[in-house]
Amino acid sequence: MSGLSWGEAREAFLSHCRVERGLAPATVEAYGADLVRFVARAERAGAARSDALERRHVSAFLAGLEREGLSARSRARALVSVRRFVRFLAAEGALQRDVLVGVEAPRQARALPRVLGPEETTALIDAARGDGALGLRDHAMLELAYACGLRVSELVRLPLSALDRRRGVLRVLGKGRRERVVPVGEPAQAALAAYLERARPALARRGGERSDAVFLTNRGLGMTRQNFFARLRSLARRAGIPVERVSPHVLRHAFATDLLEGGADLRVVQSLLGHADLATTQIYTHVSRAKLRETVERFHPRGTGAARGTRGPGRGAARGPG
């Protein structure tokens, strides 16, 4: 295949992502938006077709994003789109040279997620309790988000078919269309049952019974991220938690942190969160200094040995004359 026009190249790549790779619509849309900017900049720099692309075009694209003030994380994400696009072109024979050699991803510091303490998480969930339809819904949403570590997109898009109330588990379709099964704790099961039996039927009738989403708005439509965020901010104020410390993912962060600080295995938490890369899960290992000190004191030979009971002779014991 010879070089393609940019329009042909972009549409062929996005079709490949949708049909052959089965990527989520949101991912394909993000790729498309990045490539619109990339192609426009390449054309301005003289690359009229795909086979005219050179490394300098990729480097200039990244430099332009930096001048526009985009964060390192946003620039790195855009580079991922360009890398996959370029590799697709090479595989299809529409590009004969490797234009990615020497192009480095922007350095980015991995920021720690905002996390609530266990008492604050409890206060936030308790603030959602109520007997009305929306109170039952909000309480069930927060209990489920915290019990299962769901992403906000997974929570608001959760279909009724994902619930297995008899076994007490959820089937969650996460990023990359990877499915995972997550257990649901008893408090979340009770809150969910109250919502499904006493609130959702009335909400569903307002929307004409059209939505199969578990969580519905006051108009009977599926919840949105924006609606959930607004409710979360309102509940934070009610619980006395500064709203700037609350984000749509705050309960997912609390789920992961509380499990790890409670001693859960990192690999298990990775599976529950649906992370493809263990490094993503490791960001939650920022345990408190008190927890670190307790671990050293309990298990190190020179610690107090509380976890081992009475310490007998060993590396940490005083030795007699010899």
C-alpha positions, -999 to 999 in steps of 0.1 A, spaced: 0 0 0 13 34 -9 8 66 11 -27 76 21 -43 110 24 -46 120 60 -83 116 60 -81 81 46 -53 72 71 -72 85 101 -105 68 92 -87 35 85 -70 36 118 -101 45 138 -121 17 120 -93 -7 129 -96 4 166 -134 0 166 -138 -32 146 -106 -53 149 -94 -42 183 -129 -37 198 -118 -6 218 -144 13 238 -161 43 220 -146 68 244 -111 55 236 -116 57 199 -130 92 203 -100 103 223 -77 89 196 -96 107 169 -94 140 187 -56 137 192 -51 128 156 -70 157 143 -45 180 160 -15 159 149 -25 157 113 -32 195 112 2 203 125 19 177 101 1 193 71 13 228 82 48 215 84 47 201 48 36 165 52 7 163 27 3 125 30 11 96 53 43 86 34 57 121 39 57 118 77 91 122 95 103 122 130 105 160 131 67 161 126 61 140 157 87 160 178 72 193 166 37 181 176 48 174 211 67 207 214 36 225 202 15 209 229 40 219 255 39 256 243 1 255 246 5 246 282 -7 210 282 5 190 312 31 162 308 3 137 314 -19 151 286 11 152 262 21 117 270 -15 105 263 -15 123 230 18 106 221 2 72 228 -24 80 202 3 91 177 24 60 183 -4 36 177 -15 56 146 21 55 132 25 18 139 -8 11 122 4 30 91 37 11 91 19 -23 94 -4 -13 65 25 -3 43 14 34 42 46 45 59 81 31 51 103 46 78 103 44 116 95 80 126 93 72 163 130 65 169 144 89 194 110 104 204 107 102 241 76 105 262 72 136 284 85 130 319 56 131 343 55 127 381 29 103 393 6 122 416 -8 105 446 -46 102 445 -68 121 469 -78 97 497 -102 100 526 -95 84 559 -118 55 570 -138 78 593 -143 103 565 -154 76 541 -180 64 567 -192 100 572 -196 105 535 -216 73 530 -237 81 561 -245 115 547 -262 98 518 -286 78 539 -323 87 533 -357 72 529 -366 90 497 -359 75 463 -328 97 457 -315 91 492 -318 53 487 -301 57 454 -272 78 466 -266 56 496 -265 25 474 -242 41 449 -217 52 475 -218 18 493 -213 0 461 -185 22 449 -166 18 481 -173 -19 485 -162 -28 450 -136 -1 441 -155 8 409 -144 35 385 -171 62 382 -177 53 346 -183 17 357 -206 27 384 -229 50 364 -230 26 334 -236 -6 355 -265 -25 339 -290 -46 358 -276 -77 341 -243 -72 359 -258 -79 393 -257 -114 407 -275 -108 440 -277 -145 449 -240 -149 448 -233 -114 460 -210 -104 431 -208 -79 403 -196 -85 367 -178 -53 358 -168 -44 322 -138 -21 327 -111 -4 306 -101 -22 275 -134 -41 277 -118 -64 303 -144 -81 325 -138 -88 362 -160 -103 390 -160 -83 422 -176 -95 455 -201 -71 472 -200 -67 510 -231 -71 531 -236 -33 538 -235 -26 501 -258 -56 494 -284 -43 519 -282 -7 505 -286 -20 469 -315 -42 478 -333 -13 495 -328 9 464 -338 -18 439 -370 -27 458 -381 6 472 -368 33 448 -357 22 414 -392 10 402 -406 45 408 -377 62 391 -379 39 361 -415 47 355 -406 84 352 -384 75 322 -409 51 307 -389 20 318 -364 26 290 -331 23 308 -315 -9 320 -290 11 341 -289 1 378 -288 38 389 -313 62 375 -317 100 377 -348 118 390 -361 117 354 -357 80 351 -326 81 329 -292 65 334 -269 84 358 -241 104 344 -206 112 357 -215 149 360 -247 141 380 -228 118 403 -200 144 409 -226 170 418 -243 147 443 -209 138 457 -200 174 463 -233 180 480 -229 150 503 -193 161 512 -206 194 524 -233 176 544 -206 154 559 -183 183 568 -156 173 543 -140 201 522 -153 196 486 -118 201 472 -108 168 488 -135 149 470 -134 137 434 -154 112 414 -128 85 421 -125 92 458 -143 60 470 -122 38 446 -91 53 460 -104 47 496 -112 11 487 -77 4 474 -59 22 502 -79 7 530 -74 -28 516 -37 -24 513 -33 -8 547 -53 -37 561 -28 -62 548 -43 -73 514 -20 -87 488 -11 -62 461 -19 -86 433 -54 -93 447 -61 -55 449 -48 -52 413 -74 -78 402 -102 -62 421 -94 -28 406 -91 -41 371 -56 -27 366 -37 -42 336 -4 -30 351 7 -37 387 26 -4 387 -8 14 386 -19 -4 417 14 4 435 5 40 437 -18 31 466 10 17 487 16 51 504 7 38 538 10 61 568 42 65 588 25 50 618 17 19 598 52 16 585 66 20 621 42 -7 634 52 -31 607 89 -26 615 83 -30 652 63 -61 647 84 -80 622 120 -67 622 145 -87 644 154 -55 662 118 -44 667 97 -51 698 85 -84 683 48 -79 691 38 -101 662 60 -129 673 51 -130 710 79 -135 734 112 -133 716 136 -161 721 172 -163 710 179 -151 675 196 -125 655 180 -98 677 188 -114 710 218 -105 732 246 -129 729 265 -142 758 303 -141 760 320 -163 735 
